[in-house]
Amino acid sequence: EGRHGEAVMVNLSSLLHPDAPLDEPFFALASYMIKFMGGSDEWLAESVRHPTPWPIRLTQLMERRILPKAGTRLILAIEQADAAWGLPYQNDFYGMLRAWCGMSDREPWSKLRLVLAISTTPALLFDSNDARHSPWNLLAPIELRDFRPYQVEALARLYGLEWTKEVIDNKLLPLVGGHPFL
């Protein structure tokens, strides 16, 4: 009996700490992925012992351990993926994600799908010098627009909230608009 696939969601800002060593976000992502996939502590120990830079170590971990265990598909959704922008490891981190996308024509990388959620326009994240590191210039972005009042009402019902159209129009929308995240 084979597994069909996995989906993992990571909030990048929760992995980043401004005063942490430069390899901390890579180590944190490796630890998170190992734990999510039910891997062993030995997987992380192998990565820590390896003398290469962390983007290479994390790539090898994904290729040798995480992706083979994922079944037919692994969807890696990174929320607040723009959180590393402006930090010293920005190019290494985003370059690693771009490289992962670039290997999608071979196994086991063909299993991986990246979903990167950002709160700004992708063009603002990289100037022309850094564009080669950008995972956002590979495909057209999917823009999430504000919900319409009837969509907000339907979402409220899904969460068991008894909000009337009047409450939504007069109290909620003036505060947050129709943005579903807020």
BELJOZI-V773299 format. One line per field, one symbol per residue. phi: phi as a letter, one per 20 degrees, with the letter a starting at -180 (. if undefined). Layout:
BEGIN
phi=???
END
This chain:
BEGIN
phi=.eeercccdcefffedcgefgfegfffffgffffffemfeffgfggffffeffggffffffffecfffefnebcededelfefefnegegfffffffffgffefecfefffecdcdecdcfgffeceffeffefeedecffdeeegfegffffffgffemeeeefffffedfffecmdffff
END
